[in-house]
């Protein structure tokens, strides 16, 4: 999943070949429902979503990823790229229970201490309580 702008020449064919899904960020209505339906139509599908704070400072995490996973009945696999330590990896698998506050507490705890390229744009655990 990526913004529509990256699906232009010369990369359009490459991203489509990878199975990329173009998204118009300015028109997010029904995106969660569309992606849930995409999971229902495909026996195998891996959806990668970039975290909040990659382009600008955010106050709270968006929850679309959670609602997509919950609606599709699929787990959330936590992954990271820690810019400060120059490492990346895969973390635990979180199965959305419907208790978003409890599930997000687990997710936030995993990312506590992971540094992005622009730490000033990242949220601290206390910023992302909702």
MMTF fields as JSON, N, C-alpha, C and O atoms, coordinates in Angstrom:
{
  "mmtfVersion": "1.0.0",
  "mmtfProducer": "UNKNOWN",
  "numBonds": 519,
  "numAtoms": 520,
  "numGroups": 130,
  "numChains": 1,
  "numModels": 1,
  "chainsPerModel": [1],
  "groupsPerChain": [130],
  "chainIdList": ["A"],
  "bondAtomList": [4, 2, 8, 6, 12, 10, 16, 14, 20, 18, 24, 22, 28, 26, 32, 30, 36, 34, 40, 38, 44, 42, 48, 46, 52, 50, 56, 54, 60, 58, 64, 62, 68, 66, 72, 70, 76, 74, 80, 78, 84, 82, 88, 86, 92, 90, 96, 94, 100, 98, 104, 102, 108, 106, 112, 110, 116, 114, 120, 118, 124, 122, 128, 126, 132, 130, 136, 134, 140, 138, 144, 142, 148, 146, 152, 150, 156, 154, 160, 158, 164, 162, 168, 166, 172, 170, 176, 174, 180, 178, 184, 182, 188, 186, 192, 190, 196, 194, 200, 198, 204, 202, 208, 206, 212, 210, 216, 214, 220, 218, 224, 222, 228, 226, 232, 230, 236, 234, 240, 238, 244, 242, 248, 246, 252, 250, 256, 254, 260, 258, 264, 262, 268, 266, 272, 270, 276, 274, 280, 278, 284, 282, 288, 286, 292, 290, 296, 294, 300, 298, 304, 302, 308, 306, 312, 310, 316, 314, 320, 318, 324, 322, 328, 326, 332, 330, 336, 334, 340, 338, 344, 342, 348, 346, 352, 350, 356, 354, 360, 358, 364, 362, 368, 366, 372, 370, 376, 374, 380, 378, 384, 382, 388, 386, 392, 390, 396, 394, 400, 398, 404, 402, 408, 406, 412, 410, 416, 414, 420, 418, 424, 422, 428, 426, 432, 430, 436, 434, 440, 438, 444, 442, 448, 446, 452, 450, 456, 454, 460, 458, 464, 462, 468, 466, 472, 470, 476, 474, 480, 478, 484, 482, 488, 486, 492, 490, 496, 494, 500, 498, 504, 502, 508, 506, 512, 510, 516, 514],
  "bondOrderList": [1, 1, 1, 1, 1, 1, 1, 1, 1, 1, 1, 1, 1, 1, 1, 1, 1, 1, 1, 1, 1, 1, 1, 1, 1, 1, 1, 1, 1, 1, 1, 1, 1, 1, 1, 1, 1, 1, 1, 1, 1, 1, 1, 1, 1, 1, 1, 1, 1, 1, 1, 1, 1, 1, 1, 1, 1, 1, 1, 1, 1, 1, 1, 1, 1, 1, 1, 1, 1, 1, 1, 1, 1, 1, 1, 1, 1, 1, 1, 1, 1, 1, 1, 1, 1, 1, 1, 1, 1, 1, 1, 1, 1, 1, 1, 1, 1, 1, 1, 1, 1, 1, 1, 1, 1, 1, 1, 1, 1, 1, 1, 1, 1, 1, 1, 1, 1, 1, 1, 1, 1, 1, 1, 1, 1, 1, 1, 1, 1],
  "groupList": [{"groupName": "UNK", "atomNameList": ["N", "CA", "C", "O"], "elementList": ["N", "C", "C", "O"], "formalChargeList": [0, 0, 0, 0], "bondAtomList": [1, 0, 2, 1, 3, 2], "bondOrderList": [1, 1, 2], "singleLetterCode": "X", "chemCompType": "L-PEPTIDE LINKING"}],
  "groupTypeList": [0, 0, 0, 0, 0, 0, 0, 0, 0, 0, 0, 0, 0, 0, 0, 0, 0, 0, 0, 0, 0, 0, 0, 0, 0, 0, 0, 0, 0, 0, 0, 0, 0, 0, 0, 0, 0, 0, 0, 0, 0, 0, 0, 0, 0, 0, 0, 0, 0, 0, 0, 0, 0, 0, 0, 0, 0, 0, 0, 0, 0, 0, 0, 0, 0, 0, 0, 0, 0, 0, 0, 0, 0, 0, 0, 0, 0, 0, 0, 0, 0, 0, 0, 0, 0, 0, 0, 0, 0, 0, 0, 0, 0, 0, 0, 0, 0, 0, 0, 0, 0, 0, 0, 0, 0, 0, 0, 0, 0, 0, 0, 0, 0, 0, 0, 0, 0, 0, 0, 0, 0, 0, 0, 0, 0, 0, 0, 0, 0, 0],
  "groupIdList": [1, 2, 3, 4, 5, 6, 7, 8, 9, 10, 11, 12, 13, 14, 15, 16, 17, 18, 19, 20, 21, 22, 23, 24, 25, 26, 27, 28, 29, 30, 31, 32, 33, 34, 35, 36, 37, 38, 39, 40, 41, 42, 43, 44, 45, 46, 47, 48, 49, 50, 51, 52, 53, 54, 55, 56, 57, 58, 59, 60, 61, 62, 63, 64, 65, 66, 67, 68, 69, 70, 71, 72, 73, 74, 75, 76, 77, 78, 79, 80, 81, 82, 83, 84, 85, 86, 87, 88, 89, 90, 91, 92, 93, 94, 95, 96, 97, 98, 99, 100, 101, 102, 103, 104, 105, 106, 107, 108, 109, 110, 111, 112, 113, 114, 115, 116, 117, 118, 119, 120, 121, 122, 123, 124, 125, 126, 127, 128, 129, 130],
  "secStructList": [7, 3, 3, 4, 4, 4, 4, 1, 6, 6, 6, 2, 2, 2, 2, 2, 2, 6, 6, 7, 7, 3, 3, 7, 6, 6, 7, 7, 6, 6, 2, 2, 2, 2, 2, 2, 2, 2, 2, 2, 2, 7, 1, 1, 7, 7, 7, 7, 7, 7, 7, 6, 6, 1, 1, 1, 7, 7, 1, 1, 7, 7, 7, 2, 2, 2, 2, 2, 2, 2, 2, 2, 6, 7, 7, 3, 3, 3, 3, 3, 3, 3, 6, 6, 6, 6, 3, 3, 3, 3, 3, 3, 3, 3, 7, 7, 7, 1, 7, 2, 2, 2, 2, 2, 2, 2, 2, 2, 2, 2, 2, 6, 6, 7, 7, 7, 1, 7, 4, 4, 4, 1, 7, 7, 6, 6, 6, 6, 7, 7],
  "xCoordList": [0.847, 0.0, 0.896, 1.79, 0.661, 1.464, 0.686, -0.308, 1.155, 0.454, 0.485, 1.436, -0.545, -0.723, 0.497, 0.831, 1.16, 2.296, 3.421, 4.132, 3.607, 4.701, 4.343, 5.197, 3.086, 2.648, 2.685, 1.906, 3.596, 3.802, 5.067, 5.87, 5.241, 6.45, 7.662, 7.571, 8.746, 9.08, 8.8, 9.11, 8.217, 8.072, 6.715, 6.543, 5.75, 4.391, 4.359, 3.76, 4.994, 4.98, 5.605, 5.104, 6.69, 7.387, 6.505, 6.367, 5.91, 5.075, 3.809, 3.353, 3.245, 2.083, 2.479, 1.731, 3.661, 4.159, 4.334, 4.083, 4.765, 4.903, 3.55, 3.475, 2.486, 1.159, 0.755, -0.157, 1.441, 1.174, -0.25, -0.882, -0.739, -2.086, -1.969, -1.579, -2.302, -2.231, -3.37, -4.51, -3.044, -4.023, -3.95, -2.868, -5.103, -5.158, -5.371, -6.46, -4.323, -4.388, -5.423, -5.949, -5.729, -6.719, -8.148, -9.066, -8.352, -9.686, -9.672, -9.667, -9.665, -9.536, -10.869, -10.898, -12.009, -13.282, -13.365, -13.017, -13.822, -14.066, -12.803, -12.896, -11.637, -10.396, -10.335, -9.93, -10.734, -10.72, -11.613, -11.205, -12.826, -13.752, -13.211, -13.337, -12.608, -12.047, -10.928, -10.831, -10.092, -8.985, -9.463, -8.895, -10.49, -11.084, -11.617, -11.412, -12.299, -12.814, -11.678, -11.805, -10.577, -9.42, -8.874, -8.506, -8.819, -8.4, -9.375, -8.957, -10.66, -11.667, -11.591, -11.915, -11.16, -11.068, -9.765, -9.673, -8.768, -7.456, -7.098, -7.159, -6.728, -6.353, -5.038, -4.852, -4.139, -2.869, -2.698, -2.761, -2.482, -2.288, -1.466, -1.765, -0.449, 0.352, 0.224, 0.504, -0.191, -0.374, 0.627, 0.67, 1.432, 2.424, 1.993, 1.698, 1.957, 1.537, 2.638, 3.085, 3.071, 4.101, 3.513, 2.326, 4.342, 3.846, 3.572, 4.017, 2.832, 2.592, 3.901, 4.801, 3.992, 5.182, 6.297, 7.414, 6.022, 7.082, 7.271, 8.364, 6.226, 6.336, 6.244, 6.907, 5.44, 5.284, 4.921, 4.501, 5.085, 4.774, 3.285, 2.445, 2.975, 1.586, 1.373, 2.294, 0.168, -0.158, -0.634, -0.327, -1.384, -1.832, -1.795, -1.918, -1.621, -1.566, -2.932, -3.961, -2.929, -4.177, -4.468, -3.549, -5.735, -6.106, -6.596, -7.074, -6.487, -6.972, -6.379, -7.087, -5.068, -4.411, -5.082, -5.239, -5.474, -6.113, -7.494, -7.844, -8.26, -9.617, -9.587, -10.471, -8.572, -8.422, -8.181, -8.848, -7.227, -6.893, -8.088, -8.388, -8.751, -9.911, -11.022, -11.584, -11.338, -12.408, -12.1, -12.997, -10.815, -10.416, -10.126, -9.983, -10.04, -9.734, -8.303, -8.025, -7.394, -5.984, -5.14, -5.542, -3.988, -3.128, -2.344, -2.22, -1.829, -0.925, 0.47, 0.717, 1.377, 2.767, 3.554, 3.61, 4.159, 4.886, 6.297, 7.009, 6.684, 8.024, 8.609, 7.882, 9.917, 10.54, 11.84, 12.502, 12.182, 13.493, 13.948, 13.364, 14.981, 15.498, 16.67, 17.757, 16.446, 17.443, 18.684, 19.809, 18.482, 19.606, 20.538, 21.758, 19.976, 20.793, 21.139, 21.932, 20.543, 20.787, 20.423, 21.178, 19.255, 18.759, 17.274, 16.59, 16.805, 15.394, 14.999, 15.851, 13.724, 13.292, 11.789, 11.031, 11.393, 9.987, 9.754, 10.557, 8.655, 8.334, 7.212, 7.035, 6.46, 5.381, 4.2, 4.072, 3.365, 2.123, 1.02, 0.891, 0.231, -0.872, -2.179, -2.408, -3.016, -4.334, -5.342, -5.594, -5.924, -6.867, -8.041, -8.72, -8.256, -9.312, -10.608, -11.66, -10.53, -11.682, -11.541, -12.22, -10.667, -10.358, -9.165, -8.015, -9.455, -8.393, -7.431, -6.232, -7.936, -7.048, -6.016, -4.833, -6.455, -5.529, -4.562, -3.37, -5.074, -4.214, -3.192, -2.029, -3.61, -2.681, -1.621, -0.505, -1.952, -0.962, 0.187, 1.353, -0.145, 0.866, 1.699, 2.923, 1.034, 1.729, 2.641, 3.792, 2.137, 2.966, 4.182, 5.275, 3.998, 5.119, 6.219, 7.403, 5.838, 6.831, 7.666, 8.882, 7.03, 7.737, 8.419, 9.149, 8.196, 8.868, 10.377, 10.848, 11.122, 12.577, 13.07, 14.279, 12.177, 12.581, 12.672, 11.739, 13.791, 14.019, 13.887, 14.507, 13.065, 12.949, 14.035, 14.835, 14.055, 15.063, 14.927, 15.929, 13.701, 13.436, 12.762, 11.539, 13.531, 12.937, 11.999, 11.064, 12.236, 11.365, 9.949, 9.012, 9.778, 8.455, 7.779, 6.596, 8.493, 7.947, 7.193, 7.451, 6.267, 5.535, 6.243, 6.863, 6.145, 6.573, 5.391, 4.274, 5.618, 4.523, 3.415, 2.235, 3.781, 2.75, 1.941, 0.785, 2.52, 1.772, 0.667, -0.373, 0.866, -0.028, -1.064, -1.453, -1.512, -2.458, -3.789, -4.485, -4.18, -5.476, -5.351, -6.36],
  "yCoordList": [-1.161, 0.0, 1.228, 1.351, 2.119, 3.324, 4.448, 4.222, 5.657, 6.798, 6.709, 6.189, 7.211, 7.121, 7.633, 7.106, 8.645, 9.271, 8.287, 8.474, 7.256, 6.315, 5.316, 4.553, 5.318, 4.399, 5.07, 4.728, 6.021, 6.679, 6.139, 5.472, 6.434, 6.028, 6.623, 7.77, 5.968, 4.677, 3.489, 2.352, 3.731, 2.666, 1.977, 0.96, 2.507, 1.969, 0.461, -0.284, 0.011, -1.411, -2.269, -3.349, -1.789, -2.526, -2.681, -3.781, -1.577, -1.653, -2.477, -3.18, -2.403, -3.233, -4.711, -5.57, -5.005, -6.379, -6.942, -8.124, -6.096, -6.525, -6.72, -7.271, -6.258, -6.365, -5.105, -5.118, -4.017, -2.746, -2.26, -2.49, -1.588, -1.037, 0.478, 0.981, 1.23, 2.687, 3.246, 2.788, 4.236, 4.84, 6.351, 6.936, 6.98, 8.439, 8.859, 8.694, 9.403, 9.752, 10.816, 10.879, 11.662, 12.719, 12.17, 12.858, 10.945, 10.339, 8.983, 7.94, 9.01, 7.752, 7.085, 6.047, 7.69, 7.067, 5.65, 5.367, 4.807, 3.395, 2.595, 1.479, 3.127, 2.395, 1.134, 0.073, 1.248, 0.082, -1.013, -2.172, -0.652, -1.644, -2.265, -3.47, -1.433, -1.935, -2.941, -3.96, -2.653, -3.554, -4.832, -5.899, -4.744, -5.952, -6.843, -8.056, -6.251, -7.028, -7.633, -8.746, -6.912, -7.432, -8.685, -9.651, -8.673, -9.863, -11.009, -12.159, -10.711, -11.755, -12.387, -13.563, -11.609, -12.115, -12.849, -13.56, -12.696, -13.295, -14.284, -13.966, -15.48, -16.49, -16.135, -16.438, -15.495, -15.053, -13.574, -13.148, -12.793, -11.36, -10.85, -11.142, -10.102, -9.44, -7.953, -7.481, -7.219, -5.781, -5.107, -5.386, -4.217, -3.485, -2.033, -1.41, -1.498, -0.113, 0.611, 0.159, 1.742, 2.555, 3.209, 3.536, 3.394, 3.965, 5.456, 6.137, 5.94, 7.373, 8.08, 7.499, 9.329, 10.106, 9.95, 10.401, 9.317, 9.15, 10.42, 10.664, 11.233, 12.465, 13.709, 14.706, 13.671, 14.835, 14.356, 13.214, 15.23, 14.929, 14.621, 15.314, 13.589, 13.238, 13.16, 12.853, 13.437, 13.415, 12.036, 11.582, 11.374, 10.017, 9.132, 9.593, 7.843, 6.882, 6.755, 6.817, 6.578, 6.253, 4.787, 4.004, 4.419, 3.062, 2.216, 1.101, 2.715, 1.969, 0.58, -0.375, 0.455, -0.851, -1.859, -3.03, -1.388, -2.254, -2.705, -3.882, -1.76, -2.075, -2.963, -3.797, -2.784, -3.679, -5.105, -6.038, -5.267, -6.608, -7.241, -8.417, -6.47, -6.984, -7.404, -8.491, -6.541, -6.829, -8.01, -8.764, -8.171, -9.266, -10.551, -11.613, -10.461, -11.648, -12.121, -13.32, -11.16, -11.508, -10.89, -9.897, -11.472, -10.936, -9.716, -9.46, -8.985, -7.864, -8.338, -8.71, -8.326, -8.709, -7.417, -6.619, -7.215, -5.976, -6.074, -7.05, -5.058, -4.999, -3.63, -2.688, -3.52, -2.23, -2.042, -3.001, -0.783, -0.361, 0.684, 1.766, 0.375, 1.296, 2.05, 1.496, 3.299, 4.099, 4.339, 4.279, 4.607, 4.898, 3.696, 3.847, 2.517, 1.314, 0.616, -0.325, 1.072, 0.484, -1.001, -1.831, -1.315, -2.687, -2.685, -1.669, -3.811, -3.989, -5.381, -6.224, -5.619, -6.956, -7.102, -6.171, -8.278, -8.642, -8.94, -9.603, -8.442, -8.654, -9.642, -10.556, -9.463, -10.41, -10.261, -9.266, -11.257, -11.257, -10.871, -11.457, -9.879, -9.427, -9.792, -9.402, -10.528, -10.881, -9.892, -9.916, -9.026, -8.033, -8.7, -9.566, -8.276, -8.869, -8.085, -8.577, -6.852, -5.966, -4.966, -3.94, -5.252, -4.305, -3.476, -3.781, -2.433, -1.67, -1.041, -0.958, -0.602, 0.013, -0.988, -0.664, -2.184, -3.208, -3.663, -3.835, -3.857, -4.296, -3.22, -3.534, -1.959, -0.873, -0.702, -0.273, -1.026, -0.96, -1.936, -1.61, -3.123, -4.124, -3.62, -3.746, -3.055, -2.564, -1.399, -1.361, -0.441, 0.705, 0.255, 0.795, -0.728, -1.212, -1.794, -1.617, -2.487, -3.052, -1.954, -2.097, -0.862, 0.204, 1.21, 2.08, 1.108, 2.006, 1.775, 0.656, 2.815, 2.677, 2.487, 2.524, 2.282, 2.176, 3.59, 4.379, 3.912, 5.273, 5.335, 4.561, 6.274, 6.528, 7.495, 7.97, 7.778, 8.687, 10.095, 10.77, 10.534, 11.862, 11.733, 11.836, 11.511, 11.274, 12.382, 12.12, 13.62, 14.725, 14.553, 15.131, 13.771, 13.533, 12.321, 12.086, 11.56, 10.34, 10.673, 11.684, 9.805, 9.949, 9.167, 8.135, 9.662, 8.854, 7.989, 8.225, 6.997, 6.13, 6.953, 6.651, 7.987, 8.797, 9.611, 9.934, 9.962, 10.699, 9.869, 10.41, 8.559, 7.711, 6.969, 5.859, 7.536, 6.828, 6.555, 5.629, 7.325, 7.046, 6.488, 6.205],
  "zCoordList": [0.0, 0.0, 0.0, 0.837, -0.923, -0.999, -1.653, -2.344, -1.424, -2.004, -3.529, -4.113, -4.147, -5.59, -6.345, -7.406, -5.819, -6.51, -6.816, -7.804, -6.013, -6.292, -7.383, -7.835, -7.807, -8.853, -10.235, -11.125, -10.394, -11.683, -12.326, -11.674, -13.618, -14.313, -13.63, -13.192, -13.506, -14.106, -13.183, -13.54, -11.999, -10.998, -11.003, -10.33, -11.744, -11.724, -11.976, -11.201, -13.049, -13.38, -12.293, -11.977, -11.728, -10.676, -9.441, -8.905, -8.991, -7.795, -8.037, -7.135, -9.222, -9.557, -9.596, -9.128, -10.159, -10.211, -8.8, -8.567, -7.862, -6.469, -5.777, -4.679, -6.44, -5.826, -5.089, -4.261, -5.397, -4.723, -4.9, -5.931, -3.883, -3.877, -3.763, -2.71, -4.839, -4.746, -3.892, -3.975, -3.078, -2.176, -2.31, -2.253, -2.488, -2.471, -1.033, -0.482, -0.425, 0.988, 1.276, 2.387, 0.291, 0.507, 0.503, 0.949, 0.009, -0.056, 0.635, -0.018, 1.952, 2.688, 3.003, 3.664, 2.523, 2.866, 2.324, 1.178, 3.167, 2.843, 2.55, 2.039, 2.856, 2.612, 3.477, 3.001, 4.734, 5.621, 5.044, 4.97, 4.636, 4.088, 2.8, 2.583, 1.948, 0.701, 0.963, 0.28, 1.948, 2.241, 2.919, 2.688, 3.746, 4.338, 3.218, 3.243, 2.236, 1.105, 0.287, -0.222, 0.157, -0.572, 0.121, -0.547, 1.443, 2.191, 1.962, 1.823, 1.921, 1.737, 0.352, 0.189, -0.656, -2.03, -2.318, -3.319, -1.473, -1.718, -0.623, 0.565, -1.034, -0.069, 0.632, 1.811, -0.102, 0.476, 0.189, -0.964, 1.235, 1.079, 2.25, 3.408, 1.943, 2.969, 2.718, 1.615, 3.715, 3.603, 4.523, 5.721, 3.956, 4.741, 4.816, 3.795, 6.022, 6.22, 6.978, 8.033, 6.428, 7.09, 8.342, 8.382, 9.347, 10.6, 10.509, 9.585, 11.486, 11.61, 11.936, 12.542, 11.53, 11.847, 10.846, 11.096, 9.707, 8.716, 7.899, 7.389, 7.765, 6.982, 7.844, 7.559, 8.887, 9.758, 11.157, 11.345, 12.124, 13.515, 13.644, 13.071, 14.39, 14.659, 16.163, 16.919, 16.577, 18.003, 18.435, 19.537, 17.561, 17.919, 16.69, 15.555, 16.951, 15.86, 15.215, 15.888, 13.913, 13.231, 13.523, 13.764, 13.501, 13.894, 12.723, 12.931, 11.518, 10.36, 10.245, 9.925, 10.505, 10.42, 11.342, 10.996, 12.52, 13.503, 12.999, 13.088, 12.477, 12.004, 10.762, 10.572, 9.92, 8.764, 9.244, 8.798, 10.154, 10.656, 11.369, 11.165, 12.187, 12.929, 11.973, 12.107, 11.007, 10.058, 9.157, 8.779, 8.809, 7.921, 8.682, 8.076, 10.01, 10.81, 10.64, 10.657, 10.474, 10.279, 11.404, 12.009, 11.677, 12.727, 12.245, 11.048, 13.209, 12.947, 13.324, 14.471, 12.36, 12.629, 12.758, 11.823, 13.913, 14.164, 13.594, 13.83, 12.849, 12.285, 12.556, 12.871, 12.435, 12.733, 11.97, 11.572, 11.782, 11.314, 12.317, 12.394, 13.084, 14.087, 13.477, 13.315, 13.144, 12.442, 13.314, 12.818, 14.598, 15.494, 15.635, 15.574, 15.822, 16.016, 14.71, 14.703, 13.586, 12.259, 12.233, 11.727, 12.787, 12.78, 12.416, 12.538, 11.98, 11.7, 12.11, 12.39, 12.146, 12.51, 12.578, 12.307, 12.942, 13.088, 14.565, 15.22, 15.058, 16.467, 16.653, 15.847, 17.705, 17.996, 17.035, 16.323, 17.04, 16.281, 17.261, 18.336, 16.871, 17.717, 17.016, 15.871, 17.699, 17.173, 17.752, 18.956, 16.93, 17.452, 18.171, 17.62, 19.401, 20.222, 20.167, 20.576, 19.656, 19.706, 20.837, 20.846, 21.789, 22.859, 22.382, 22.701, 21.621, 20.97, 21.978, 21.713, 23.118, 24.114, 24.636, 24.739, 24.958, 25.468, 24.38, 24.637, 23.166, 22.067, 21.71, 21.456, 21.687, 21.366, 22.447, 22.157, 23.66, 24.744, 24.455, 24.676, 23.965, 23.602, 22.425, 22.423, 21.438, 20.247, 20.597, 20.162, 21.384, 21.788, 22.583, 22.409, 23.452, 24.267, 23.386, 23.675, 22.314, 21.408, 20.768, 20.642, 20.361, 19.647, 20.566, 20.09, 21.856, 22.795, 22.702, 22.906, 22.4, 22.287, 20.864, 20.635, 19.893, 18.492, 17.937, 18.085, 17.299, 16.796, 15.286, 14.556, 14.833, 13.412, 12.956, 13.761, 11.671, 11.12, 11.694, 11.929, 11.917, 12.458, 13.819, 13.906, 14.879, 16.201, 16.665, 17.421, 16.223, 16.633, 16.103, 16.654, 15.05, 14.475, 15.086, 14.837, 15.868, 16.46, 17.74, 18.394, 18.073, 19.312, 20.402, 20.144, 21.6, 22.732, 23.124, 22.665, 23.959, 24.389, 25.039, 24.86, 25.788, 26.452, 25.454, 25.732, 24.279, 23.258, 22.654, 22.277, 22.553, 21.748, 22.577, 22.213, 23.655, 24.526, 23.866, 24.281, 22.846, 22.224, 20.855, 20.209]
}
